[in-house]
Amino acid sequence: MKRTETGGCLPIEKGQNRFRHAPAVLTNTGRNALRLFLRTRRITKLFVPAFTCPVVPRSVRAENADVVFYDLNEDFTPALVFPKNAYVLYNNWFGVCGKKVRAISHEKLIVDAAQAFYAGPCGEATVYSPRKFFGIPDGGALVCSPLPSLSLERDFSYDRAQHLLTAADLGSDKAYDAFAEDEDALNDLPVLKMSRLTETMLSAVDEETVKRKRTENFAVLNAALGKENSLVPDLANDDVPMVYPFLTDDPIKVRVKLLKAGIDTAVYWEGIDEQTEKAPISRRFRRDIVPLPLDQRYGRDDMERIADAVLS
């Protein structure tokens, strides 16, 4: 049948959501949202927490800016007094550090909210990575004032969505190889506008249900494990956790117990030994924090099973 202008295949249905923190510039990745801010403000040096994903310093250097790593205190506050005119990047780790973010009064603060989608903007700029919370192939966002006026070409995401299709049909456990491939494809992408596919999928997410489930799951885990957790999460009103960060003196033992119960856990972040060489607390966090899953796929029974495995 000949294609016509009024026929053909139907697209994915677009939802009604605007980006939660509009106005924002929607980019193809969170790291590129940071690059866009550095580029438009012509920033030449950035203080970066040693306890962060290694793609962050790589992205900073890609914009020809110098990276100065700093360590943290046990309560996640910076273990450094920053020069007055310096730009400083600070994370809302695991989506549970909103109060720490707001306590920093530095005037040139950039907030890395990659793990804190629901937290409101703070500082001079905030960057988001919604794919950490929702089933979308990629995407990032920059919130600042004024917004960059730089014109960006639009990215495409159809070739980075195979893991989502596989997971929908066969389950998440069957999608890991595709996920790893699609994740690798995000490396070294140029700074581009968010794809129409990602924007369409994001507009249809039931954000309030995701928020409720994650918050409820966090409460169950914290009630069961809070007394055993060396880290005491103190959520701000707009904090919605990405994971439950369980800080322990014996992380290997905890991970083994979880694996025996069929529960896999991530590591944040592999490959940061060099940047934590002079940052002992950051090195400890990287080694000893076990991030327990609590996303919207799970409910109370799942959280109780995770807590039972940790306490067994």
C-alpha positions in Angstrom: 0.0 0.0 0.0 1.3 3.4 -0.9 2.2 5.7 2.0 0.0 8.8 2.3 0.3 11.9 4.4 -2.7 10.9 6.5 -2.0 7.2 6.9 0.8 5.0 8.2 1.8 3.7 11.6 0.7 5.3 14.8 3.3 6.7 17.1 3.8 6.2 20.8 1.0 8.1 22.6 2.2 11.4 24.1 1.1 12.2 27.7 0.1 15.5 29.3 3.1 16.0 31.6 5.3 19.0 31.3 8.8 18.6 32.7 8.4 18.7 36.4 10.9 21.6 36.9 10.1 23.7 33.9 11.4 26.0 32.6 14.3 23.8 31.7 16.5 22.9 28.8 15.9 19.2 28.0 19.1 17.5 26.8 20.0 14.0 25.7 21.8 13.1 29.0 22.3 14.5 32.4 26.0 14.8 32.0 25.4 16.9 28.9 23.1 19.2 30.8 26.1 19.9 33.0 28.3 20.4 30.0 25.8 22.9 28.5 25.9 25.0 31.7 29.7 25.0 31.8 29.9 25.9 28.2 27.4 28.8 28.3 28.9 30.2 31.5 32.5 29.7 30.2 33.5 28.0 33.5 37.2 27.1 33.5 37.4 25.3 36.9 35.0 23.3 38.9 35.2 21.8 42.4 33.7 18.3 42.2 33.0 15.7 45.0 35.4 12.8 44.8 32.4 10.5 45.5 30.6 10.9 42.2 30.3 9.0 38.9 33.5 9.2 36.8 31.5 10.4 33.8 31.1 13.7 35.7 34.8 14.8 35.8 35.2 13.5 32.2 32.3 15.7 31.1 33.8 18.7 32.9 37.2 18.2 31.2 35.4 17.8 27.9 34.4 21.4 28.3 38.1 22.3 28.8 37.5 23.0 32.5 39.8 21.9 35.3 38.6 19.5 38.0 39.4 20.0 41.7 38.2 17.0 43.7 37.1 17.5 47.3 36.2 15.0 50.1 33.2 14.8 52.3 32.6 14.5 56.0 30.7 11.6 57.5 27.4 13.5 57.3 28.0 14.2 53.5 28.8 17.9 54.0 31.9 19.1 52.1 35.2 18.7 53.9 36.5 21.9 52.4 35.9 25.6 52.6 35.5 26.7 49.0 37.0 29.9 47.5 34.4 32.6 47.3 34.3 32.9 43.5 34.7 29.2 42.7 32.0 27.1 41.0 31.2 24.1 43.1 29.3 20.9 42.2 27.4 19.2 45.0 25.3 16.1 44.8 21.9 15.2 46.2 23.2 11.6 46.8 20.6 8.8 46.4 17.8 11.4 46.5 18.1 11.7 50.3 20.3 14.7 50.7 18.0 17.7 50.0 18.5 19.3 53.4 22.3 19.1 52.9 22.0 20.8 49.5 19.9 23.7 51.0 22.4 24.1 53.8 25.2 25.1 51.4 25.2 28.8 51.1 28.0 29.0 48.4 26.8 31.5 45.8 28.1 29.6 42.7 26.6 26.2 43.6 25.7 23.7 40.9 23.5 20.8 42.1 23.9 17.4 40.6 20.3 16.0 41.1 20.9 13.0 38.8 19.8 10.8 41.7 17.1 13.2 42.9 14.6 13.7 40.2 11.8 15.1 42.4 14.0 17.6 44.4 13.4 21.2 43.4 16.1 23.3 41.8 18.7 25.0 44.1 21.8 27.1 43.6 22.8 28.7 40.4 22.0 25.6 38.4 20.6 22.1 38.8 21.0 19.1 36.5 18.7 16.1 36.3 18.8 12.6 34.8 15.2 11.3 34.8 16.2 7.9 33.4 17.5 7.1 36.9 13.8 7.0 38.0 11.7 6.1 35.0 11.8 3.6 32.0 13.1 6.0 29.4 16.2 5.4 27.1 18.2 8.6 28.0 17.6 12.3 28.7 18.7 15.1 31.0 17.7 18.6 32.0 19.3 21.8 33.0 17.5 24.3 35.2 19.1 27.7 35.7 18.4 31.4 35.2 18.8 32.6 32.6 18.4 29.5 30.5 21.0 29.0 27.8 20.0 30.5 24.4 22.3 28.1 22.5 20.5 26.3 19.7 20.8 22.5 19.9 20.1 19.9 17.4 17.8 17.1 18.5 19.1 13.6 19.3 17.5 10.3 18.4 16.9 7.5 20.9 15.2 4.6 19.0 18.4 2.7 18.8 19.0 3.0 22.6 15.7 1.7 23.7 16.2 -2.1 23.1 16.6 -2.8 26.8 13.2 -1.2 27.5 11.4 -3.3 24.9 13.1 -6.5 26.1 12.2 -5.8 29.7 8.6 -5.1 28.8 8.3 -8.4 27.0 10.6 -10.7 28.9 11.3 -9.0 32.2 14.2 -6.9 33.5 16.4 -9.9 34.2 16.4 -10.7 30.5 17.3 -7.2 29.5 20.6 -6.7 31.2 22.9 -7.3 28.2 20.8 -4.9 26.1 20.8 -2.4 29.0 24.6 -2.6 29.2 24.9 -1.9 25.5 22.4 1.0 25.5 24.2 2.4 28.6 27.6 2.3 26.8 26.0 4.1 23.9 25.5 7.2 26.1 29.2 7.7 26.5 30.7 10.6 24.5 27.5 11.7 23.0 27.6 15.3 21.8 25.4 17.9 23.7 22.0 17.6 22.0 18.4 18.3 22.7 16.4 15.4 24.2 14.9 13.1 21.6 11.3 13.2 20.7 11.0 9.5 21.8 12.4 10.2 25.3 10.3 13.4 25.6 7.2 11.5 24.6 7.8 8.7 27.0 8.6 11.1 29.9 5.4 13.0 29.3 3.4 9.9 29.9 5.0 8.8 33.2 2.7 8.6 36.2 5.1 10.6 38.4 2.8 10.8 41.5 2.4 7.0 41.7 6.2 6.6 41.3 6.8 9.1 44.0 4.3 7.4 46.4 5.7 3.9 45.9 9.3 4.9 46.3 8.5 6.9 49.4 6.5 4.1 50.9 9.2 1.5 50.1 11.9 3.8 51.7 9.8 4.0 54.9 9.5 0.2 55.2 13.3 -0.3 54.8 14.2 2.6 57.1 11.8 1.3 59.8 13.5 -2.2 59.6 17.1 -1.2 59.0 17.5 2.3 60.4 19.1 1.2 63.7 21.6 -0.9 61.8 22.4 1.8 59.2 25.5 3.9 59.9 24.1 6.5 57.6 21.0 8.3 58.9 18.9 9.5 56.0 17.0 12.8 56.8 14.8 13.5 53.9 13.7 17.0 52.8 10.0 17.4 51.9 10.7 17.1 48.2 13.2 14.2 48.5 12.2 11.0 46.8 14.8 8.3 47.2 16.4 6.6 44.2 17.7 3.8 46.5 18.0 3.1 50.2 21.7 3.8 51.1 22.7 1.2 53.7 26.1 2.0 55.2 27.8 -0.9 56.9 31.2 -2.0 58.1 30.8 -5.3 56.3 29.4 -4.6 52.9 30.6 -7.8 51.3 28.7 -9.9 53.9 25.6 -7.9 53.3 25.9 -8.2 49.5 26.4 -12.0 49.7 23.3 -12.4 51.9 21.3 -10.4 49.4 22.6 -12.4 46.5 21.6 -15.6 48.2 18.1 -14.2 48.5 18.1 -13.4 44.8 18.6 -9.6 45.3 21.1 -7.8 43.2 22.6 -4.5 44.2 24.5 -1.8 42.3 27.9 -0.3 43.2 28.3 3.5 43.2 30.7 4.0 41.7 33.2 1.6 40.2 36.3 3.2 38.7 36.7 6.1 41.1 39.8 4.8 43.0 42.0 7.5 41.4 39.7 10.4 42.2 39.3 9.2 45.8 43.0 8.6 46.4 43.2 11.7 48.8 39.5 11.4 49.9 39.2 8.7 52.6 35.6 9.3 53.5 34.5 9.2 49.8 36.5 6.0 49.4 34.7 4.5 52.4 31.3 5.5 51.0 32.2 3.9 47.7 33.2 0.7 49.4 30.7 0.4 52.3 27.4 1.8 51.0 25.1 -0.9 49.8 22.2 0.7 47.8 19.1 -1.3 48.4 16.5 -1.2 45.5 13.1 0.4 46.3 11.8 1.5 42.9 8.2 1.5 41.7 8.3 -2.2 40.6 8.3 -3.3 44.2 6.0 -3.2 47.2 6.0 -3.8 51.0 6.5 -7.6 50.7 9.6 -7.0 48.5 11.0 -4.5 51.0 10.4 -6.8 53.9 12.2 -9.6 52.0 15.2 -7.3 51.4 15.3 -6.2 55.1 15.0 -9.9 56.3 18.0 -10.8 54.0 20.1 -8.0 55.4 19.3 -8.8 59.0 19.6 -12.6 58.6 
